[in-house]
Amino acid sequence: MEDLTEVITSAEFHPTHCNTLAYSSSKGSIRLIDLRQSALCDTHSKLFEEQEAPGSRSFFTEIIASISDIKFGKEGRYILSRDYMTLKLWDINMDSGPVSTFQVHEYLRPKLCDLYENDSIFDKFECCLSGDGLRVATGSYSNLFRVFGCAAGSTEGTSLEASKNPMRRQVQTPSRPSRSLSSITRVVRRGAESPTVDANGNSFDFTTKLLHLAWHPTENSIACAAANSLYMYYA
């Protein structure tokens, strides 16, 4: 393992084309594979990755860029990816960069040293899309999960706690209705930012983390696994 410079972190088949699959890597890349070209997946038909901003590289850059999960949208045109700090939405017809970037817990960026020391920076969070393609979701710490709308111009996400009272630590609610994924423009969505607490002013708990969640393919419901409990939410 010490000799490896890049490893595969997640893989997903296209929802309608059995010959197409995508896989992500520890270097923040997503490769699209067409099995009609070759049964051996050592080449790719498309490569999706975001270029680093000049002067932005640090010791943690490659660690937090590692993609922990990818999911295809229902129609197969969009791929949702999760790295440590963000969700990114990619259009498979446009490989120049993500069409949308959602900041999941940007207030943790000043704490990357602490997260590295306690190994939390290596946590693997999953992501999911709603069946209608209008929303995306992923988990965070303190048993929180974040839901974002995919409409063009939408700048807010909703944070809920996986508990019997999910609104107890709610952060913010979208202020406008969502539209379809086809209307997406290139935009960055940011949540509240604070270096010492979560987005609601509460102390952050790195020991309680929501890594696993799934959106029902046809109904507007989410299943979230927190510790030894499974929570179901219906919007």
N, C-alpha and C positions, 0 to 999 in steps of 0.2 A: 504493500500500500504506500510505503514511503516514496516509491519511485513514480507514482501516478501524479500527474499534474492536473488532470481533469477527470471527473467521474460522472456517470449518469445518475441523476437524482430523482427523476420521475418520468413516466411514459404514459401516453394516452392514445388510443385509436380514434380516428375520425368517426363521428357518429353515424355517417351515412355512406362513406366510401371505405370499404374494407381494405383497400390497398394503401391507404394513407394513415400514417401515424406520426406523432410528434414526441420528442423526448427533450428533457432539459438537462442542464449540466451545472456543475459546481462553479463554473465561471460565468454564470448568468446568461448563457446562450440557450436558444431553443432551435432545434433542427427538425425540419419537416422531411419525412421520408416517403418516397413513392415505391412501393414494393414491386410495381410493374417494371421498374428500371433494373432492380436487382434485389434478390432475396437476402443478400448480405448487406447489412445496414452500416457500411463503412463510408458511404457517401450520402450527401443530402441534396434535396432539390431546392430547399430554401433555408436560410439562416437568419434568425431573428435575435438581435442583441442591441443594446443601447450603448452608444459611445460615451466614454467618460468625458466630463467637462474638464477643460484644461486646468491643471493645478489643483484638482479636487482629490487626487489619489492619496490615501493614507494606509496605515498598517491594516485597517479593518475593511478597506474597500472591497477586496476580493471575497472576504468572509461573508459580508452582508449582501453581496451580489449573488451568492449561491441561491439557485432557485430550488425551493423545497417541494413545490407542487404545481402542476398545470392541469387545466381542464378546458375541453372544447365547449363552445356554446352549442345550443341545440341544433342550429342549422349548419354548424361546422365552419363558419366563416371566421369566427373570432376564437382566440385562445386567451384564457386568463392564466396569469402566472403569479406566484407568490414568492418573493424573496424575504429577507428578514425584516426590512423596513416598509416595503410597499407591495401593493397589488398593481399589476400592469395588464392592460388589455391590448392585444395585438390583432391586427387585421392580416389574415394570411395572404391577402393580395398586396400588402404594403410592407416590405421588409426593411424600411428605412428607420423604423423605431416604433415604440408603442403609440397607439392612438390616445390612450389615457393612462395616467399614473395616479394612484390613490395612496395617500400617505396614511399608513395604519397607526403607527405610534411614533411620530416624529419627535415627540418630547423625550424619547429615550436616547436620541443621538448623543447628547453630552455624557451619557452613562455607558458608552460602549466599552470603556476600560473595565468597569465593574462587571458588565455583562460577559466580557471575555474571561475575567477571573473566575466567575462562578459557572462558566460554561453555558449560560443561558443564550449566548449569541449563536450557539449551534442548534437551538431548538428548531424543529421542522413543523411549521404551521401549514395546514391545508387551506384550500380555497374552494369556492363553489359559485355557480351562477344559477339564477332563477330560471325556470323552464321557459318563461317568456322573454328572457334575455334583457330584462329591464334593470336588474339589480345584481350586485355581486356581494359576497360576504367572505370574511375570514376571521380567525381568532386572534386573541392577544393575551396579555397577562391579567391577573386579578379575575380570571374567569370571564373576561369580557370578549364579546365578538362585535365586529364592525360590519355594517351594511351600507353600501353606497349605491346611489342611483347612477345609471349610465347615460342619462340625458345630457345633451350638449349644454354647457353652462351651469350644470349642477355642481355646487362647490361644497356641499355638506354631506356628512355621513351620520348614521345613527349608531350609537354604542349601547349595547344591552349586556346585562350580566346574566350568565347562565346560573340561575337560582330560581327559587319559588316566587321571587319578586323581581322580575327582570327589569322593571323600570326604576329600581332603587338607585342605580348609578347611571341612569340614562344621561347622555351628554348632549346630543343635539339631534334634531329631527329635520329631514329634508323639507324645504319650504315651497317646493314646486313639484308638480307631477312629473314622472319620468316619461321618456319617449323611447322609441325603438333604437336598437343598436345601430341601425343604418344611418342615423342622424348624428353619430358621434364625430366630434372634431378633436383635434389635439389639444389637451388641456390637463393641468395638474390640479388635483383636489387635495386640500390640506385640512387636517383637523386642528383642534386647539393644540398649542405647543407650550410646554412647560418643562424645564430641566429636572425638576425634583418630584413632581407628582403626576398622576394621570390626568387625562383631559378634563376631569370633573373636580380636580383639586384634592382627590383622595390619594393616600399613600399607595404606592405601587407594590404589589405582591408578586415576586418572581417565582414563588413556589406553586402558585395556582395558575395554570395556563390552559387555554382552550386550544388544543392542537387539531382536533378532529371535528368536522362538521359537514353536513350534506344537505343540499336543497332538493326537495321532492321534484321529480321531472315534470309533473303536470300541475300539482297543487302548490299554493303559496305557503309552504311550510318548511321549516328548517329543523334538523335534528343536530344537537350539540352534545358532545361528550365532555364532561368536566369531572375529573377524578373518577369516582366509581358510580357516577350518576349520568343518566341520559335525559336531556331536556328537549321537549318538542315545542316549537313556536309556530303560531299561525297568524299571519297578518291579514 
